[in-house]
Amino acid sequence: MATADAPVRARRVSSRAKNDAVLLGAVELARAAALDVASSPDDVGEHLGTSAEGERLMSHRFAAGMKGYRGWHWTVTLARVPRGRVATVCEVELLPGDEAILAPEWVPWSERLRPGDVRPGDTLPFRADDPRLEPGWTPTGDEELDEVAIDELALARQRVLSPQGRDEAAERWYRGSRGPTAPGAVASAKECTSCGFLVPLQGALGQLFGVCANEWSPDDGKVVSLDHGCGAHSETDVSRRGSDWPAPAPLIDESSIERVEVPGAASAPGEPSSDQGAQDVTEGTGIA
């Protein structure tokens, strides 16, 4: 009996297994086994070949003729006992080949949420072990330490960004649409680091990023990298020029009078009524 320390021999397929005449010749037996499982005789197609699975163990493959199963094949595994001359069916299964159309790899529901999927009213489940977060600052009673941690670094929260969370955010922002490789940044002559509308961030992220505060910029209110850029830079070298369509000179009509009726104002004694005034205006303009 083998012990736990005894070496385990690797199972090898001998050349005799590859040339087992009994198993090689049992094509019709394998086909009959596949037909027993298939729904229709047309579902089992031509014989595609064999493959040795082990000593006195061989699989026959047949093309699958069902609609929607292009590239799949029936696999019927046969075996025989030592010195036996009769093959026995071990199993029949439908397997995909190299050109088979397969369903996408299963993704657990907990991993299917993607950035941008959260809509108004949605709430993400709480993650107590989120590696992007770590415990925040607990007041120690030391006024100097607490003042720096709470007032300057804003760490007085239950959890704050961990180094991993900070690095992931920096990587995502820098390679995103507001980093140095964005089309607008490539076409810009100047970077955000010299723009007067840049609001720097605190902490380590402030070494790479800031917030744009220019309402004319497409990045207004967004986090941008310091080497990002756009055409709304505060120090552009383009001077303001006049309009290509200048406003025409005003037209002054000095030959007619327009009487404006003020609501609630009564006519003074001796002044014409509103109807008479409207008639005078009509006569003055030559309108019948």
C-alpha positions in Angstrom: 0.0 0.0 0.0 1.3 3.4 -0.9 2.2 5.7 1.9 1.9 9.5 2.1 5.6 9.9 1.4 5.7 7.6 -1.6 6.1 9.3 -4.9 3.1 9.4 -7.2 3.7 8.2 -10.7 2.4 10.4 -13.5 -0.2 8.7 -15.7 1.2 8.3 -19.2 -0.6 7.4 -22.4 1.3 4.7 -24.2 1.5 4.4 -28.0 -0.5 1.2 -27.7 -3.5 3.3 -26.4 -3.3 5.6 -29.4 -3.4 2.6 -31.7 -6.1 0.5 -29.9 -7.8 -1.2 -32.8 -10.9 -2.2 -30.9 -11.6 1.4 -29.8 -10.6 2.9 -33.1 -13.0 0.6 -34.9 -16.0 1.3 -32.7 -17.2 4.3 -34.7 -20.7 3.0 -35.2 -21.1 2.1 -31.5 -20.1 5.7 -30.6 -22.5 7.1 -33.2 -25.3 5.1 -31.9 -24.6 6.3 -28.3 -24.7 9.9 -29.6 -28.0 9.3 -31.4 -29.5 8.0 -28.2 -28.8 11.4 -26.6 -29.6 13.7 -29.6 -33.1 14.9 -30.3 -32.9 14.1 -34.0 -30.8 11.9 -36.2 -29.7 15.0 -38.1 -28.1 16.3 -35.0 -25.2 13.9 -35.2 -23.0 14.7 -38.2 -19.8 13.3 -39.7 -17.1 11.6 -37.7 -14.4 14.1 -37.0 -11.7 11.9 -35.4 -10.5 10.3 -32.2 -8.3 11.2 -29.3 -6.7 8.8 -26.8 -7.7 9.7 -23.2 -5.7 7.0 -21.5 -4.9 3.3 -21.4 -7.9 1.5 -23.2 -9.8 4.8 -23.1 -10.6 6.7 -26.3 -13.1 9.5 -27.4 -14.8 9.7 -30.8 -16.0 13.1 -32.0 -18.9 13.8 -34.3 -20.1 17.1 -35.8 -23.1 18.7 -34.2 -25.9 19.5 -36.7 -28.2 21.5 -34.5 -28.9 25.1 -35.4 -27.0 27.6 -33.3 -24.3 25.0 -32.4 -21.7 25.8 -35.1 -18.3 24.6 -34.0 -19.7 22.2 -31.4 -19.2 18.4 -31.5 -20.5 15.3 -29.9 -17.8 13.5 -27.8 -18.4 9.8 -27.0 -15.8 8.2 -24.7 -15.3 4.4 -25.1 -13.3 2.0 -23.0 -12.6 -1.8 -22.9 -11.4 -4.1 -20.2 -7.9 -5.7 -20.4 -7.7 -8.3 -23.2 -11.3 -7.5 -24.0 -12.5 -7.3 -27.6 -15.7 -5.3 -27.0 -15.9 -1.5 -26.5 -18.1 0.0 -23.8 -19.6 3.5 -23.8 -18.5 5.5 -20.8 -20.1 8.9 -21.5 -21.6 11.1 -24.2 -21.4 14.9 -24.0 -21.7 17.9 -26.3 -18.5 20.0 -26.2 -17.5 23.3 -27.9 -14.7 23.3 -30.4 -12.2 26.1 -31.3 -14.8 27.9 -33.5 -17.8 27.4 -31.2 -19.9 30.4 -30.2 -20.0 30.5 -26.4 -21.8 32.6 -23.9 -19.8 35.4 -22.2 -18.0 34.3 -19.1 -20.2 34.5 -16.0 -19.7 37.5 -13.9 -21.1 37.5 -10.4 -23.8 40.1 -9.7 -21.7 41.8 -7.1 -19.1 42.5 -9.8 -21.4 43.6 -12.6 -21.8 47.2 -11.5 -19.8 49.6 -13.6 -18.9 53.3 -13.2 -21.8 55.4 -14.3 -24.5 52.7 -13.5 -25.6 54.4 -10.3 -28.7 56.5 -11.1 -30.6 59.1 -8.9 -32.3 57.2 -6.1 -29.9 54.2 -6.3 -27.8 53.3 -3.2 -24.7 51.1 -3.2 -24.4 48.5 -0.5 -22.1 49.2 2.4 -18.6 47.6 2.1 -16.9 47.3 5.5 -13.7 46.0 3.9 -13.4 48.4 1.1 -9.6 48.6 0.4 -10.0 52.1 -0.9 -10.8 53.4 2.6 -9.2 53.4 6.0 -10.3 54.6 9.4 -10.4 58.4 9.8 -8.8 60.5 12.5 -9.8 59.9 16.1 -9.3 63.0 18.3 -6.4 62.5 20.7 -6.9 65.5 23.0 -3.7 67.0 21.7 -4.9 70.4 20.3 -2.0 70.8 17.9 -2.3 67.3 16.4 -6.1 67.5 16.3 -6.1 70.9 14.6 -3.8 69.7 11.8 -5.7 66.4 11.2 -9.2 67.8 11.6 -9.0 71.4 10.4 -6.2 71.3 7.8 -6.4 67.7 6.5 -10.2 67.2 7.0 -9.7 63.7 8.4 -12.5 63.9 11.0 -14.6 61.3 9.2 -15.4 57.7 10.0 -13.4 56.6 7.0 -11.1 58.4 4.6 -9.2 57.5 1.4 -6.5 54.9 1.8 -3.2 55.1 -0.1 -4.7 52.5 -2.5 -7.9 54.5 -3.0 -5.9 57.7 -3.6 -3.6 56.0 -6.1 -6.5 54.4 -8.0 -8.3 57.7 -8.3 -5.1 59.5 -9.4 -4.5 56.8 -12.1 -8.1 57.0 -13.3 -8.2 60.8 -13.4 -4.9 61.2 -15.1 -5.7 58.7 -17.9 -9.2 60.0 -18.3 -10.7 62.7 -20.5 -9.3 65.5 -18.3 -5.7 64.4 -18.3 -2.7 65.4 -20.5 -3.7 63.0 -23.3 -7.2 64.4 -23.9 -7.7 65.9 -27.4 -8.4 69.3 -25.9 -5.2 69.2 -23.8 -3.1 68.1 -26.8 -4.5 71.0 -28.9 -4.1 73.6 -26.1 -1.0 75.9 -26.1 -0.9 76.3 -22.3 -1.4 73.9 -19.3 -3.8 74.3 -16.4 -1.0 74.7 -13.9 -0.5 78.3 -15.2 -4.3 79.1 -15.4 -5.8 81.6 -13.0 -9.0 79.6 -12.9 -7.4 76.5 -11.3 -8.3 75.8 -7.7 -5.6 73.4 -6.3 -6.6 70.4 -4.3 -5.3 69.7 -0.7 -3.0 66.8 0.2 -1.0 64.5 -2.1 -3.6 64.8 -4.9 -2.9 68.5 -5.1 0.5 67.7 -6.6 -1.2 66.5 -9.7 -4.7 67.9 -9.8 -6.9 70.9 -9.3 -10.5 72.0 -10.0 -11.4 74.2 -13.0 -13.5 77.3 -12.1 -13.9 78.8 -15.5 -17.6 78.8 -16.6 -16.5 79.0 -20.3 -14.3 75.9 -20.1 -15.8 72.5 -20.9 -14.1 71.3 -17.7 -15.8 73.8 -15.4 -16.3 72.2 -11.9 -14.3 69.1 -12.9 -11.0 67.7 -11.5 -8.3 68.3 -14.1 -4.6 67.4 -14.1 -2.1 70.2 -13.9 -0.8 69.4 -17.3 -4.3 69.3 -18.8 -5.3 72.3 -21.0 -8.1 73.8 -23.0 -8.9 76.9 -25.0 -10.4 78.8 -22.1 -7.0 79.4 -20.4 -6.9 82.7 -18.5 -3.6 83.8 -20.2 -4.5 83.1 -23.9 -2.5 85.0 -26.5 -5.5 85.8 -28.6 -6.7 89.4 -28.5 -10.4 90.3 -28.7 -11.5 91.5 -32.2 -14.6 93.1 -33.5 -17.5 91.3 -34.9 -17.5 90.2 -38.5 -21.1 91.4 -38.7 -21.1 95.0 -37.4 -24.3 96.4 -36.1 -26.1 98.8 -38.6 -26.6 102.5 -37.8 -29.9 103.2 -36.1 -32.9 104.6 -38.1 -34.5 107.7 -36.7 -38.1 108.6 -37.8 -38.7 112.3 -37.1 -41.9 112.6 -39.2 -44.4 110.7 -37.0 -45.5 110.8 -33.4 -46.2 107.7 -31.4 -48.6 108.2 -28.5 -48.2 105.8 -25.6 -51.1 105.3 -23.3 -50.1 105.0 -19.7 -52.4 102.6 -17.8 -54.4 104.3 -15.1 -53.5 107.9 -16.2 -56.5 110.2 -16.8 -56.5 112.8 -19.6 -56.0 116.4 -18.5 -58.8 118.9 -19.2 -58.5 120.1 -22.8 -56.4 117.1 -23.9 -57.8 114.8 -26.6 -59.0 111.4 -25.5 -57.1 108.3 -26.3 -59.3 107.6 -29.3 -58.7 111.1 -30.6 -55.0 110.7 -30.0 -54.9 107.4 -31.9 -56.7 109.2 -34.8 -54.1 112.0 -34.8 -51.3 109.5 -35.0 -53.0 107.7 -37.9 -53.5 111.0 -39.7 -49.9 112.0 -39.1 -48.5 108.8 -40.5 -50.7 109.0 -43.6 -52.5 105.7 -42.8 -56.2 105.7 -43.7 
